[in-house]
C-alpha cells in the first residue's frame, strides 16, 4: 500500500501531458507536396536562363560562329506548343481510413508524364508507397495499378483520385 500511492500519482503525472497534447500545424497528419512543373519544363527553363546569361552583347562586329545552329522560329514555336499541350489536372480528394489522398496528373497530349501526391496520410507505409504508386501509374498510363501492401487504404484512395484526374482530362 505504501508503494501504490506514489506509483499511481506518478502514472497520472506522466499521462497528463499525453492527454493534453494537441499537434501543431506541422503535424496535422498529412503530407502536402507542392506541385512542381514537370522535369521537361524545368530543363527548358534552365536552358533558357542559361542562354540569357550567356548571350553575347552586341558590339557592332559580326557574330562569331559557335558551331551550333541558332534556334529558328519554327523550333521555338514547337517548344511553345509542347509546353501549351502539357496540362495539369487535379483529382478529387478521397477520404480513406488513414487520411485524405489527392493527386495531380500532368498530361502531354493523352500521355501521363507526371503524377504528384498533393495530399496523403503522414505515415511510414504511405511515404514508402507513394513513389511505387507514381511509378506504376506512369508505367500503366491509367489508374489500373496494383495496391501496395501495407498501404492498402492509401493505394485505394490514390487510384480513385488518379482515375478522377484522368476522367477530368478527357
N, C-alpha and C positions, 0 to 999 in steps of 0.2 A: 504494500500500500504506500510505503514511503517513496518508492520509485514511480508509481503510477501518476502522481500529480505532476512532477516535473516533465515526465515523458509526454503527457497529454498537453501541457502548456507549451512545450517546445514544438510539438507537432502542429498545434494550432498556429503558433507564431510563424512556422515555416510555410504553412498553407495559405495564410492571409495574402501574401504578395501574389501568389498564383491566382487566387480568386479575384483580386483587384486588377490584375494586369489587363490592359487593352492594347492591342497592337497599334503602332503608329502608321502613318501614311506609307512608309516604305515597306511595310509588312502586311499589306492588305490581302495576301493570299493569291495574288495573280501576277503573272508575268505580263509585262507590257513592252512590246517590241515596236520601236518606231519604224515605220515603213520607209525604207530607203529605196532610191531608184535602182533598177536592175543594173547588174555589173556592166553590161554593154554601154549603158548611158553614162555610167561613171567613167569608164575608159574614154569615151568620146569627149566628155567634159574635160578630163585631164589632158587629152591630146590638144584640145582647143586652147586650153590655158597655156600649155607648153608652146604652142605655135604663136600665141600672142606675145609671150615673154621673149621668144627668140626671133621675132620678126625683125628684119633689118630696117634701120631707119633710112629714109631717103636722103641721099647726099648729093644728088644730081648726076651721079655716074651710073653707068649701065649695071644692072644686077649681074652678079656672078652666078654661073650655073652651079647647082648643088648636086646634080645627079638624080634628083627626084623630081618627077613632073609635078607642077603645081596642081592643086585641086581645081577641077573645072566646075563650072556652074552646074552641070548635069550631076556630077558626083555629089556636090553639096545638096542638091535637090533630093537625090536619092537618100542621103543620110537624114535629111529633114523628114522625108516621107516615112522612113523606117521608125524614127522617133515618134512621129504622129500616129503610126499604126500601133505602137505599144500602148495598151490601155490597162488600167488597173481597176479591178472590181473587188469590193469587199463582200464577203459572205455574211450571212446573218449571225448574230451572236447566239450560240447554243448553250443553254444551261444544262450542265451534267451534274452528277452526284459529287464530283470532285471540284467543280467550279465552272466558270464560263469560258467557252472556247470560241474564237473568231479568227478567220484567216482572210488574207488579202492576196488575190491572184493577179499576176501580171501576164497579159497575153500579147503576143506578137502575131497579128492575124488571128488564126484559130489555135495557135500553139501556146501552151503554157510554158512560159520561160522563167517564172519565179513564183514562189509561194512563201508568204510570211505569216507568222502567227502574231496577230495583233493582240489577242488576249488568250491566256491559258493558265490553268492552275499552277501555283508555285510549289511544285513537289519534285523530288528527285526522279520518280518514274516519268513524269511529264517532260522534264528537261532532257532526259535521255531519249524519249520517244519523238520529240519534235523534229530533230534532224532526219530520223528514219522515215517519218511520215512525209516530210517535204521531199526527200529523195524518191520515195515511192510514187508520190503524186506527179513529180516531174517525169519519171520513167513511164508511168501508166498513161499520162496525159488525160486522166479522168479521176473521179472520186472513188473508183473501184480499186481500193488499195487494202492491203492486209492490216488487221488490227495488231498493234504492238502489245506483246504480252507484258502484263504488269501495269499497263496504262490503257485499259480497255475503255473506260469512260471517256478519257481524253481522246482516244482514237476515234470513237464513235462521234463525238462532237466535232472533231476535226473533219471527218468525212462529210458530215451533214453541212457544215459551214462551207467546205470546199465545193460541194455539189450546188449549194445556193449561189455561190460566186460564179460557177460555170454556167448555171441556168440564167443568171443575170447578165452574162456577157453575150448571150445569144439573142 
